[in-house]
Amino acid sequence: MPATTVEPSTITPVARLSASQLCRRCDPTQFPFTTTAELPDSPLVFGQDRAVAAIRFGIGVRRDGYNLFALGSIGAGKHAVVRKFLEEQAASEPPGRDWCYVYNFEQPHRPRVISLPKNLGPKFRDDVARLVDELRTAVTAALETEEYRQHHQQTHEEFNKRREQALEDLRTRAAERDVALIRTPLGLALAPMRKGEVVDTDAFQRLPEGDRQRIRAMIEEFEAELERLLHEVPKWHREAHEKLRTLKHAVTKVAVDALIEELKKAYAGEADVQTYLAAFEKDVIDNADDFRRGKEGEEEEEASPLDALIARTAAKSPLGRYQVNVLEDQQSIPGAPVVYEDKPTFQNLIGRIEHVAHMGMLVTDFTHIKAGALHKANGGYLILDARRVLLEPFAWDGLKRALRARAIRIESLGEALSLVSTVSLDAEPIPLDVKVVLVGDRLLYYLLYEFDPDFRELFKVAVDFESSVDRAEPSDLAYAGVVATLARKASLRPFASSGVARVIEHGSRVVGDAAKLWIELDRLTDLLREADYWANQAGHAAVDGADVQHAIDAWIHRASRPRERVLEEIERGTVLIETTGAAIGQVNGLSVIELGGFAFARPSRITARVRLGGGTVVDIEREVELGGPIHSKGVLILSGFLAGRYVPDHPLSLSASIVFEQSYGGVEGDSASSAELYALLSALADVPVRQSIAVTGSINQHGRIQPVGGINEKIEGFFDVCRARGLSGDQGVLIPAANMRHLMLRADVVQAVEAGAFHIYAADTIDQGIEILTGRAAGVRDEAGRFPDKSVNGLIEQRLTAFAMQARAFRMAAAEPKK
């Protein structure tokens, strides 16, 4: 475009940025080390003072609901930092307790829970198993002694003798009255007798009538006595059985008392154990025969674990009820437990009751109760990924229910949802004392806080992690310590000072701010690993700046296919972008696309058309529902700017349309609103705009240019297009002055600016920008309130005044009566 003389103006000239302003370098010579091997380990909480204070507060408050939610960007290293503090705190806290389920002798479907100090659970389980083995031997021996057999036999004989004596007495008295007591296959019976012999039916009929009558009466009398006697026999049998039971109890009690008393003394301070052992002892005495059957029924061959499980469940082994089910063996955990559950399903959190298929049925018992993450972390800390908990059906509700009740009730999902009504175990709930830490992103935290009232009550402590920290010389050295520690933890080569400097520069680029350092530890570690790989390929003992740059370039190459296809279409002319010349109502805008974590700019042609109308600015993107609400807001701000600056004494009488040319997807954001305004002003003033300069920035109604995001990608995107066509020396990008602190441009862009082949302009106002784009003074109002005639603002106001006058003429003509 030919050079145009700019008219004098009171507007502050726009700043053309020097190469030194485009990227804040990190000088490796500032570091007092050669490689990071010389640096001590860093605690990896650099820049996280807010989060650290919140963690310490949340751990220290021992009140209901003061659980923690660690929120921050993905890759911020939240999990590692939280776990480090939890483990340090847990090491100084008392260990968790062992929780055991045992058989409930009164209500078998409701297993009882026993709480024991750490390490006593497995010991108690083994002690009870040993006791059962000893009891089998002791009970069997006691019930097989000669003395017990004699007493047992004597009781049986006494019962038989009493029964036979009563029958003999009845038989004798009946015989004296000519009635015989005889045994038949159907039992005892009475029959007539004559001279000591039983009379058959024919002989009985030949007896005199008087004798028959007398004998019948005697038989009826003795039948009544026999019936009374037979009713007494069960009573005598019960008395004998009670004597035998009392005898067995006495003998068994002597055998088991000493063994159980020994175990009671070993657990004298545990009230739950004492209660259980008392019920245990009573059940052993009441079921002494089970111990004899258990001994006699043992297989020579040891059964498989599955067979043993089925046998216990199906009651094939009555002694299975004397086992102790220790939910979680914490012997190897020092201090309070710190547990991370990678798959937080409902059952993995709350626990489950397993079943075994046997004889076509699903059966279970208390030994099939399995611990969940809440059991493992009870008395300590549980770390969960918030997103994973929410994705698992019913896991979130189960977790909240346990935290509210401060108890863990193990139940199947079918029971919890009332979908099944089968008889199952109703295990006694376990008291819950745990501090839960959820780890997730900020959006998830704010959504839960807004829409789930329970969340506010249960997770009162927000641990907000920073993704960046202020950059200064002391912080650079502290950051080097972080790099050293991460490299050692990942078993990488040490980093040379030049490698650390390049990591710092790249970190500022990632966060989009030259005055910030990148502290997302997970993503930073990925960069260090990739740089270490290239250092290995190059045979370097330490990772230097070239290795870090190689890692950055390699990642960009892997991710940049979409960007290259966009540039290819622009080079071919499929996407129309001008980088030379000038055009009226046409500006090169810049938008950013992010795919797969890789962001790049796509230059877009923005055009505007104006004519006489009703004062509306039509956003074509919005009209076809391709424009988002923020973009639509930006376009409406244009109308506010026009109405506030021009033709204050006339109505705004234009009709304008603005569009992103060749845009076939959604458009969102207001970062192109300044470019849209420049196109509109160019169309109104009928002044051409330089196509060699691309524009980005949002505006307010007063014409101030506001900062936008993705500024580095936008500049580089237009630079790539210009370089592909050949840098002419007058190409560049116009950015908001407020974005200058965010500049961390690529080395090739900085070099082109330094050589004068490309330019970066920083503007505070629309007037500054329009002067750069048009080469003409923007113009300010004089004392009379008029813009200079040849200025851009003067031309715009003249055009709008003409529109207003034409509109007035049309209205007057329409109001005249027709002849």
C-alpha positions in Angstrom: 0.0 0.0 0.0 1.4 3.5 -0.8 2.5 5.5 2.2 -0.1 8.0 3.4 0.7 11.2 5.3 -0.9 11.0 8.7 -2.5 14.3 9.7 -1.5 15.8 13.0 -3.4 14.3 15.9 -3.5 14.5 19.7 -3.9 10.8 19.9 -0.9 9.0 21.5 1.1 7.2 18.8 0.8 3.4 18.8 3.8 1.5 20.1 5.8 -0.7 17.7 7.3 -3.4 19.9 11.0 -4.2 19.8 12.3 -7.7 19.7 13.3 -7.6 23.4 9.6 -7.0 24.3 8.4 -10.1 22.5 9.8 -12.8 24.8 11.3 -12.7 28.3 14.4 -14.8 28.2 15.9 -16.7 31.1 19.7 -16.2 31.4 21.3 -19.5 32.4 24.3 -17.7 33.9 22.1 -16.4 36.7 22.1 -20.0 38.2 24.8 -20.9 40.7 25.0 -24.5 39.4 26.2 -26.4 36.4 23.5 -29.2 36.6 20.6 -29.8 38.8 22.5 -32.7 40.4 24.0 -30.1 42.6 20.6 -28.9 44.0 18.8 -30.4 47.0 15.4 -31.8 46.8 12.4 -29.4 46.7 9.2 -30.1 48.7 7.3 -29.7 45.4 4.9 -27.1 46.9 6.5 -24.2 45.2 3.9 -21.5 44.7 1.2 -23.5 46.5 1.0 -21.5 49.8 -2.7 -21.2 49.6 -3.2 -24.9 48.9 -0.8 -26.0 51.6 -2.5 -23.8 54.2 -5.8 -25.3 53.3 -4.5 -28.8 53.5 -3.1 -28.2 57.0 -6.3 -26.6 58.1 -8.4 -29.4 56.7 -6.2 -32.1 58.3 -6.2 -30.3 61.7 -9.9 -29.7 62.1 -11.5 -32.8 63.6 -15.1 -31.9 63.1 -17.9 -33.4 61.0 -18.0 -32.2 57.4 -14.4 -30.9 57.2 -13.4 -33.1 54.4 -11.3 -31.7 51.6 -11.7 -31.1 47.9 -8.4 -30.5 46.0 -9.2 -28.4 42.9 -7.1 -27.1 40.1 -6.2 -27.6 36.5 -5.5 -31.1 35.2 -1.8 -32.0 35.6 -1.2 -29.6 38.5 0.1 -32.5 40.7 -2.7 -32.2 43.2 -2.7 -35.9 44.1 1.1 -36.1 44.8 1.1 -32.9 47.0 -2.0 -34.0 48.9 -0.7 -37.5 49.5 2.7 -36.2 50.7 1.0 -34.0 53.4 -1.4 -36.8 54.4 1.4 -39.3 54.8 3.4 -36.9 56.9 0.5 -36.2 59.1 -0.6 -39.9 59.3 2.9 -41.0 60.4 2.4 -39.0 63.6 -1.1 -40.2 64.3 -2.3 -43.3 66.2 -2.8 -46.3 63.9 -6.2 -47.4 62.8 -8.0 -50.2 64.5 -8.6 -53.7 63.2 -12.3 -54.5 62.5 -13.5 -58.1 62.7 -16.8 -59.7 61.9 -17.8 -62.7 64.1 -20.8 -65.0 64.2 -23.9 -63.8 66.1 -25.0 -66.8 68.2 -28.4 -65.3 68.9 -29.2 -63.8 65.5 -27.0 -65.6 62.9 -28.1 -63.3 60.0 -26.7 -60.2 61.9 -23.0 -60.7 62.3 -21.4 -58.8 65.1 -18.4 -56.5 64.7 -15.4 -56.4 67.1 -12.9 -53.5 67.2 -9.3 -54.3 68.2 -6.1 -52.2 68.3 -3.9 -52.5 65.3 -2.3 -55.9 64.7 -4.5 -57.6 67.3 -7.1 -58.5 64.7 -5.0 -61.1 62.9 -3.7 -62.4 66.2 -7.2 -62.8 67.6 -8.3 -64.6 64.5 -5.3 -67.0 64.8 -5.9 -67.4 68.5 -9.6 -68.3 68.0 -8.6 -70.8 65.2 -6.1 -72.4 67.6 -8.7 -72.5 70.4 -11.1 -74.3 68.1 -8.5 -76.9 67.3 -7.7 -77.4 71.0 -11.4 -77.5 71.9 -12.0 -80.3 69.4 -9.4 -82.4 71.1 -10.4 -81.4 74.6 -14.1 -81.9 74.1 -13.7 -85.2 72.2 -11.4 -86.5 75.0 -13.8 -85.4 77.7 -16.8 -87.1 76.1 -14.9 -90.3 75.5 -13.7 -90.9 79.1 -14.8 -94.1 80.9 -16.4 -92.1 83.7 -18.5 -90.1 81.3 -19.5 -93.3 79.5 -20.5 -95.0 82.7 -22.6 -92.0 83.8 -24.2 -91.9 80.4 -24.9 -95.6 80.4 -26.3 -95.4 84.0 -28.7 -92.7 83.0 -30.0 -94.7 80.1 -30.3 -97.8 82.2 -32.2 -95.9 84.9 -34.7 -94.7 82.3 -35.1 -98.2 80.8 -35.4 -99.8 84.3 -38.1 -97.3 85.3 -40.1 -97.9 82.2 -39.8 -101.7 82.4 -40.6 -101.7 86.1 -43.8 -99.7 85.5 -44.8 -102.0 82.6 -44.0 -105.2 84.7 -46.1 -103.8 87.6 -49.0 -103.2 85.2 -48.5 -106.7 83.7 -48.6 -108.4 87.1 -51.7 -106.6 88.3 -53.4 -107.3 85.0 -52.6 -111.0 85.1 -54.2 -111.3 88.5 -57.4 -110.0 86.9 -57.2 -112.4 83.9 -55.8 -109.7 81.6 -52.5 -110.2 79.7 -50.2 -107.3 78.6 -48.6 -108.4 75.4 -46.2 -106.8 72.8 -47.3 -106.7 69.2 -45.7 -105.3 66.0 -48.0 -102.3 66.5 -47.0 -101.8 70.2 -48.4 -102.9 73.6 -51.8 -104.4 73.8 -54.2 -106.0 76.4 -55.8 -109.4 75.9 -58.1 -111.8 77.9 -56.4 -114.6 79.8 -57.6 -117.9 81.3 -55.6 -120.0 83.7 -52.4 -118.1 82.8 -52.9 -118.5 79.0 -54.0 -115.9 76.5 -57.4 -116.7 75.2 -58.0 -116.4 71.5 -61.2 -114.8 70.1 -63.1 -118.1 69.5 -62.3 -119.4 73.0 -63.2 -116.0 74.5 -66.6 -116.2 72.8 -67.3 -119.6 74.3 -66.8 -118.2 77.8 -69.9 -117.5 79.9 -71.5 -114.2 79.3 -70.7 -113.1 82.9 -67.0 -113.9 82.5 -66.8 -112.0 79.2 -68.4 -109.0 80.7 -66.0 -109.1 83.7 -62.9 -109.5 81.5 -64.0 -106.7 79.1 -64.4 -104.3 82.1 -60.9 -105.3 83.4 -59.4 -104.7 80.0 -61.0 -101.3 79.7 -59.7 -100.4 83.2 -56.1 -101.5 82.4 -56.2 -99.8 79.0 -56.8 -96.5 80.8 -53.9 -97.3 83.1 -51.7 -98.3 80.1 -52.5 -95.0 78.4 -51.6 -93.1 81.5 -48.3 -95.0 81.7 -47.5 -94.4 78.1 -48.1 -90.6 78.6 -45.6 -90.7 81.4 -42.8 -92.4 79.4 -41.9 -89.2 77.3 -41.7 -87.2 80.5 -39.3 -89.8 81.9 -37.4 -89.7 78.6 -37.1 -85.9 78.8 -35.9 -86.2 82.4 -33.2 -88.6 81.3 -32.2 -86.5 78.4 -31.9 -83.4 80.6 -29.7 -85.4 83.0 -27.6 -86.5 80.0 -27.4 -82.9 78.8 -26.5 -81.6 82.2 -23.9 -84.3 82.4 -22.5 -83.4 79.0 -22.5 -79.6 79.9 -20.7 -80.3 83.1 -18.1 -82.5 81.5 -17.6 -80.1 78.5 -17.5 -77.0 80.8 -14.6 -78.5 82.7 -12.8 -79.2 79.4 -13.3 -75.8 77.8 -13.2 -73.5 80.8 -9.5 -73.4 81.2 -8.9 -72.9 77.5 -11.3 -70.1 77.0 -10.3 -68.5 80.3 -6.8 -68.3 79.0 -8.0 -66.4 75.9 -10.1 -64.1 78.0 -7.1 -63.1 80.1 -5.1 -62.4 76.9 -7.8 -59.9 75.8 -8.8 -58.7 79.2 -9.0 -55.0 78.1 -11.3 -55.6 75.2 -15.0 -55.5 76.2 -16.2 -56.7 72.8 -13.9 -59.7 72.9 -15.1 -60.6 76.4 -18.7 -60.5 75.3 -18.0 -62.6 72.3 -16.0 -65.2 74.2 -18.8 -65.5 76.8 -21.3 -66.3 74.0 -18.7 -68.5 72.3 -18.2 -70.6 75.4 -22.0 -71.0 75.9 -22.4 -72.1 72.3 -19.5 -74.6 72.5 -21.0 -76.2 75.6 -24.5 -76.3 74.0 -23.1 -77.9 70.8 -20.3 -80.1 72.1 -21.3 -82.9 69.7 -20.3 -80.6 66.8 -16.7 -80.7 68.0 -16.7 -84.5 68.0 -18.3 -84.7 64.5 -15.8 -82.1 63.3 -12.9 -84.3 64.5 -14.3 -87.5 63.2 -15.4 -86.1 59.9 -12.0 -84.6 58.9 -10.7 -85.6 55.6 -7.2 -87.0 55.4 -6.6 -84.8 52.4 -6.7 -81.0 52.9 -9.6 -79.5 51.0 -9.1 -76.7 48.4 -9.8 -73.2 49.6 -13.0 -73.0 47.4 -14.2 -76.4 48.7 -13.6 -75.3 52.3 -15.5 -72.1 51.6 -18.5 -73.9 50.2 -18.4 -76.4 53.0 -18.5 -73.7 55.6 -21.2 -71.8 53.8 -23.4 -74.8 53.4 -23.0 -75.8 57.1 -21.1 -78.9 56.2 -18.6 -77.9 58.8 -20.5 -76.6 61.9 -17.3 -75.2 63.3 -17.1 -72.6 60.5 -19.2 -70.3 62.7 -16.3 -70.0 65.1 -14.0 -68.2 62.6 -13.0 -64.6 62.9 -13.3 -62.5 59.7 -10.6 -59.7 59.8 -11.7 -57.2 57.2 -8.3 -55.6 56.6 -4.8 -56.6 57.8 -2.9 -53.3 58.5 0.2 -54.9 60.0 2.5 -53.3 57.3 1.0 -49.7 57.7 2.8 -47.4 60.1 0.7 -44.8 61.8 -2.8 -43.9 60.4 -3.7 -45.4 57.0 -3.6 -43.3 53.8 -5.6 -45.0 51.1 -6.1 -44.2 47.4 -9.0 -46.0 45.7 -8.3 -46.2 42.0 -11.7 -47.7 41.1 -14.3 -46.2 43.5 -17.3 -48.3 42.7 -20.1 -48.6 45.3 -18.9 -51.9 46.5 -15.2 -50.9 46.4 -16.0 -48.0 48.7 -18.6 -49.5 51.1 -17.5 -53.2 51.0 -19.5 -56.2 49.8 -21.0 -59.5 50.8 -19.9 -62.3 48.5 -22.0 -65.3 47.6 -21.1 -68.8 46.6 -23.1 -71.0 44.3 -24.0 -74.3 46.0 -26.6 -76.9 45.0 -28.3 -74.4 42.7 -28.5 -71.6 45.3 -26.4 -68.6 46.2 -25.4 -68.8 49.8 -23.3 -66.7 52.1 -22.2 -66.2 55.7 -20.2 -63.6 57.7 -16.9 -64.9 56.5 -17.8 -63.6 53.0 -17.9 -60.0 54.1 -15.2 -58.1 52.3 -13.7 -54.7 53.2 -14.1 -51.5 51.1 -11.9 -48.5 50.8 -13.7 -46.8 53.7 -12.8 -49.8 55.9 -9.2 -49.7 54.8 -8.9 -45.9 55.5 -10.9 -46.0 58.7 -9.0 -44.0 61.3 -7.0 -42.3 58.6 -7.4 -40.7 55.2 -9.0 -41.7 51.9 -8.1 -40.1 48.6 -10.6 -40.3 45.7 -10.8 -38.9 42.2 -14.0 -36.9 42.2 -14.8 -37.5 38.6 -14.4 -41.3 38.9 -16.7 -41.4 42.0 -19.4 -39.5 40.1 -19.1 -41.8 37.1 -19.7 -44.9 39.1 -23.4 -45.7 39.7 -24.5 -45.0 43.2 -20.9 -44.6 44.5 -21.4 -40.8 45.3 -24.6 -41.4 47.2 -23.0 -44.3 49.1 -20.0 -42.2 50.1 -22.2 -39.3 51.3 -24.5 -41.7 53.3 -21.5 -43.2 55.1 -20.0 -39.8 55.9 -23.3 -38.4 57.2 -24.0 -41.4 59.3 -20.3 -41.8 60.4 -20.8 -45.5 59.9 -20.2 -48.1 57.2 -23.2 -50.3 56.5 -22.4 -53.0 54.1 -25.2 -53.9 51.8 -25.7 -55.0 48.2 -26.9 -52.5 45.6 -30.1 -54.6 45.3 -30.9 -54.1 48.9 -29.8 -50.4 48.9 -32.2 -49.7 46.0 -35.0 -52.0 47.4 -34.8 -54.0 44.2 -34.6 -57.4 46.0 -36.2 -58.7 49.1 -34.3 -62.0 49.6 -33.0 -62.9 53.1 -29.4 -61.9 53.4 -26.9 -60.8 56.0 -27.5 -57.6 58.0 -24.0 -56.9 59.2 -23.6 -54.6 62.2 -22.4 -51.2 61.0 -18.8 -50.1 61.7 -18.2 -46.7 63.2 -16.5 -44.4 60.6 -13.7 -42.0 61.4 -12.1 -40.9 58.2 -11.0 -37.8 56.4 -11.9 -37.9 52.7 -10.0 -35.9 50.1 -11.6 -35.6 46.7 -9.3 -34.5 43.8 -10.8 -32.9 40.7 -10.9 -29.8 38.5 -12.4 -26.5 39.4 -15.5 -26.8 37.2 -16.5 -30.0 39.0 -16.0 -28.4 42.4 -18.2 -25.4 41.6 -20.9 -27.5 40.0 -21.1 -29.8 43.0 -21.1 -26.8 45.3 -23.9 -25.2 43.4 -26.2 -28.1 42.8 -25.5 -30.6 45.6 -26.4 -29.3 49.0 -24.9 -32.3 50.7 -21.5 -31.5 49.1 -21.4 -28.1 51.0 -22.0 -29.9 54.3 -19.5 -32.7 53.8 -16.6 -31.0 52.0 -16.1 -27.7 53.7 -12.4 -27.2 52.8 -11.4 -26.2 49.3 -7.8 -26.8 48.5 -7.2 -24.6 45.5 -4.0 -25.3 43.5 -2.3 -22.7 41.4 -1.2 -23.5 37.9 1.3 -20.6 37.8 3.4 -18.4 40.1 5.1 -15.0 39.8 8.4 -15.1 38.0 11.4 -13.4 39.4 15.1 -14.2 39.8 14.7 -15.8 43.2 11.7 -17.8 42.0 13.7 -19.0 39.0 16.3 -20.6 41.3 13.5 -22.1 43.4 11.9 -23.4 40.2 15.3 -25.0 39.3 15.0 -27.0 42.6 11.6 -28.2 41.5 13.0 -29.4 38.1 15.9 -31.1 40.0 13.5 -33.0 42.3 11.1 -34.0 39.5 14.0 -35.3 37.4 15.3 -37.4 40.3 11.9 -38.8 41.1 11.4 -39.8 37.5 15.0 -41.3 37.3 16.0 -38.8 34.6 19.4 -37.2 33.8 20.2 -34.0 35.6 19.4 -30.8 33.7 22.0 -28.3 32.8 21.5 -24.7 33.6 20.6 -24.0 29.9 18.0 -26.8 30.1 16.4 -25.3 33.2 16.4 -21.9 31.6 14.6 -23.2 28.5 12.1 -25.1 30.7 11.3 -21.8 32.5 10.8 -19.9 29.2 8.5 -22.7 27.9 6.6 -22.6 31.1 5.9 -18.9 30.8 4.7 -19.6 27.2 2.4 -22.4 28.4 0.7 -20.2 31.0 0.5 -17.4 28.5 2.3 -14.8 30.7 5.9 -13.7 30.6 5.7 -12.8 34.3 4.5 -16.3 35.4 6.1 -19.7 36.0 4.4 -23.0 35.1 3.8 -25.2 38.1 1.5 -27.9 36.8 3.8 -30.7 38.0 2.4 -33.6 36.0 2.6 -31.9 32.7 6.0 -30.4 33.6 7.3 -33.9 34.4 6.1 -35.1 30.9 8.3 -32.3 29.3 11.3 -33.4 31.4 10.9 -37.0 30.4 10.7 -36.1 26.7 13.7 -33.8 27.0 15.6 -36.7 28.7 14.8 -39.0 25.8 16.3 -36.6 23.3 19.3 -36.1 25.5 19.8 -39.8 25.5 19.5 -39.9 21.7 22.1 -37.2 21.5 24.4 -38.9 24.0 24.3 -36.0 26.5 25.1 -36.6 30.2 22.9 -33.7 31.2 19.8 -32.3 29.5 20.6 -29.0 27.9 18.5 -26.3 26.3 18.7 -27.9 22.9 17.3 -31.1 24.2 14.4 -29.3 25.8 13.8 -27.4 22.6 13.9 -30.7 20.6 11.3 -32.1 23.0 9.0 -29.0 22.4 9.5 -29.1 18.7 8.8 -32.9 18.5 5.6 -32.5 20.5 4.4 -29.6 18.3 5.2 -31.7 15.2 3.1 -34.6 16.5 0.2 -32.4 17.3 0.3 -29.8 14.5 -1.3 -31.7 11.5 -4.6 -29.6 11.7 -2.6 -26.4 11.8 -0.6 -27.4 8.7 -3.8 -28.3 6.8 -5.2 -24.9 7.6 -2.1 -23.2 6.4 -2.1 -25.3 3.3 -5.6 -24.2 2.4 -4.7 -20.6 2.9 -1.6 -21.0 0.6 -3.7 -22.6 -2.1 -6.2 -19.8 -2.0 -9.0 -22.0 -0.8 -9.3 -19.9 2.3 -9.1 -16.3 1.2 -6.7 -14.2 3.3 -4.9 -11.2 1.9 -1.5 -10.2 3.3 -0.7 -7.3 1.0 -2.6 -4.3 -0.3 -5.6 -2.6 1.2 -9.4 -3.0 1.1 -12.4 -1.1 2.3 -14.5 -2.8 5.0 -12.2 -5.8 5.2 -9.9 -6.8 8.1 -7.8 -9.9 9.0 -9.0 -11.1 12.3 -7.4 -13.9 14.4 -9.1 -16.7 16.2 -7.6 -19.7 18.2 -8.5 -23.3 17.8 -7.5 -25.9 20.4 -7.5 -29.6 19.5 -5.9 -32.3 21.6 -4.2 -29.8 23.8 -2.6 -28.0 20.9 -3.7 -24.5 20.2 -3.1 -22.6 17.0 -4.4 -19.5 15.2 -6.6 -19.4 12.2 -6.6 -16.0 10.4 -10.1 -15.1 9.2 -11.4 -12.4 6.8 -13.9 -10.2 8.5 -16.0 -7.9 6.3 -18.6 -5.2 6.9 -21.1 -3.5 4.6 -23.1 -0.4 5.4 -26.1 1.5 4.0 -29.0 3.7 5.1 -31.1 2.0 7.6 -32.7 2.0 11.0 -29.6 2.0 13.2 -28.9 -1.7 13.4 -25.7 -3.7 13.2 -26.5 -7.2 12.0 -24.3 -10.0 13.2 -24.7 -12.5 10.4 -23.1 -15.2 12.6 -25.8 -14.7 15.2 -28.6 -14.6 12.7 -27.7 -18.1 11.4 -27.0 -19.3 14.9 -23.3 -19.8 14.4 -22.3 -17.1 16.8 -22.2 -17.7 20.6 -23.5 -15.3 23.2 -20.2 -13.7 24.0 -19.5 -13.0 20.3 -23.0 -11.5 20.0 -22.3 -9.4 23.0 -19.2 -8.0 21.3 -21.1 -7.1 18.2 -23.8 -5.3 20.2 -21.0 -3.3 21.9 -20.1 -2.0 18.5 -23.6 -0.4 18.2 -23.1 1.2 21.6 -19.7 2.6 20.6 -21.1 4.1 17.3 -24.1 5.6 19.1 -22.0 7.1 21.8 -19.2 8.6 19.6 -20.9 9.8 16.4 -23.7 12.1 15.3 -24.9 13.0 18.8 -27.6 15.3 17.4 -29.0 12.9 14.9 -30.5 9.4 15.2 -28.2 6.6 14.1 -29.5 5.8 10.6 -27.4 3.0 9.2 -27.9 -0.6 8.5 -24.6 -2.6 8.7 -23.8 -6.3 8.4 -20.7 -8.0 9.8 -19.5 -11.5 9.0 -16.6 -13.9 9.4 -16.0 -15.0 5.7 -15.7 -18.7 5.1 -16.6 -19.6 8.6 -18.6 -22.8 8.6 -18.5 -23.6 12.3 -19.4 -21.9 15.5 -17.9 -18.5 16.4 -17.5 -17.6 20.1 -15.6 -15.0 22.1 -15.2 -11.3 21.8 -11.5 -11.2 20.8 -12.4 -10.2 17.2 -14.7 -7.3 18.2 -12.0 -4.8 17.6 -11.3 -6.3 14.1 -15.1 -6.2 13.4 -15.2 -2.5 14.5 -12.2 -1.6 12.3 -14.0 -3.2 9.3 -17.2 -1.3 10.1 -15.4 2.0 10.5 -13.5 1.4 7.3 -16.8 0.8 5.5 -18.4 3.9 7.0 -15.4 6.2 6.2 -14.8 4.6 2.8 -11.1 4.3 3.8 -9.1 1.2 2.9 -7.5 -0.9 5.6 -4.0 -2.5 5.3 -4.3 -6.2 4.7 -0.8 -6.8 5.8 -1.7 -6.3 9.4 -3.9 -8.7 11.3 -5.9 -7.6 14.3 -7.0 -9.0 17.7 -8.5 -7.5 20.8 -11.9 -6.9 22.3 -13.4 -3.4 22.9 -15.7 -1.7 25.3 -18.3 1.0 24.5 -15.7 3.8 25.1 -13.4 2.4 22.4 -10.7 1.0 24.7 -9.0 -2.1 23.5 -9.1 -4.9 26.0 -6.7 -7.9 26.4 -7.5 -11.3 24.9 -6.3 -14.9 25.3 -4.0 -16.9 23.0 -2.1 -13.8 22.0 1.1 -15.7 21.2 -0.6 -18.3 19.0 -2.5 -15.5 17.2 0.6 -13.6 16.3 2.5 -16.7 15.2 -0.5 -17.9 13.1 -0.5 -14.8 11.0 3.3 -14.8 10.9 3.3 -18.3 9.5 0.9 -17.2 6.7 3.0 -14.2 5.8 6.2 -16.2 5.9 4.8 -18.8 3.6 4.0 -16.1 1.1 7.2 -14.2 1.7 7.7 -11.5 4.3 7.5 -8.0 2.8 8.6 -5.9 5.7 5.3 -4.1 6.2 3.4 -7.1 7.7 2.5 -7.5 11.3 -0.1 -7.9 14.0 -2.0 -5.2 16.0 -2.6 -6.4 19.6 -4.0 -4.8 22.8 -1.3 -3.0 24.7 -2.5 -4.9 27.8 -1.3 -8.1 26.2 2.3 -7.0 26.1 3.1 -8.8 29.4 1.8 -12.0 27.9 4.2 -12.2 25.0 6.4 -15.2 24.8 6.8 -15.6 21.1 8.8 -18.2 19.1 12.4 -17.5 18.3 11.7 -17.2 14.6 9.1 -14.5 15.1 11.4 -12.6 17.4 14.2 -12.8 14.8 11.9 -11.6 12.1 10.9 -8.6 14.2 14.5 -7.8 15.0 15.3 -7.9 11.3 12.5 -5.5 10.5 10.7 -8.2 8.4 7.6 -8.3 10.7 6.1 -5.9 13.2 4.0 -6.1 16.4 1.9 -3.0 17.3 0.3 -2.5 20.7 -2.7 -0.2 20.9 -4.8 1.1 23.8 -7.6 2.6 21.8 -9.5 2.1 18.6 -8.2 5.5 17.4 -4.6 4.3 17.7 -5.4 1.1 15.8 -7.3 2.8 13.0 -4.3 5.1 12.4 -2.0 2.1 12.0 -4.5 0.3 9.7 -5.4 3.2 7.5 -2.3 5.4 7.6 -4.7 8.3 8.2 -5.3 10.4 11.4 -8.2 9.1 13.5 -9.1 12.7 14.5 -10.4 14.2 17.8 -13.1 16.7 18.3 -12.1 20.3 18.4 -13.5 23.0 20.7 -16.5 23.3 18.5 -17.2 19.5 18.8 -16.2 18.7 15.2 -13.8 16.1 13.9 -11.3 17.2 11.3 -12.8 16.8 7.9 -10.2 14.5 6.4 -9.7 12.3 9.5 -11.3 8.9 9.7 -13.7 9.9 12.5 -14.6 13.0 10.5 -15.4 11.0 7.4 -17.5 8.5 9.5 -19.5 11.3 11.1 -20.1 12.9 7.7 -21.4 9.6 6.4 -23.6 9.0 9.3 -24.9 12.6 9.2 -25.8 12.1 5.5 -27.6 8.9 6.4 -29.6 10.7 9.1 -30.5 13.5 6.7 -31.6 11.0 4.0 -33.7 9.2 6.6 -35.3 12.4 7.6 -36.1 13.3 4.0 -37.7 9.9 3.5 -39.8 10.3 6.6 -41.0 13.7 5.5 -41.8 12.5 2.1 -43.8 9.7 3.5 -45.7 12.0 5.8 -46.8 14.4 2.9 -50.4 13.8 1.8 -50.8 12.2 -1.5 -52.6 14.2 -4.2 
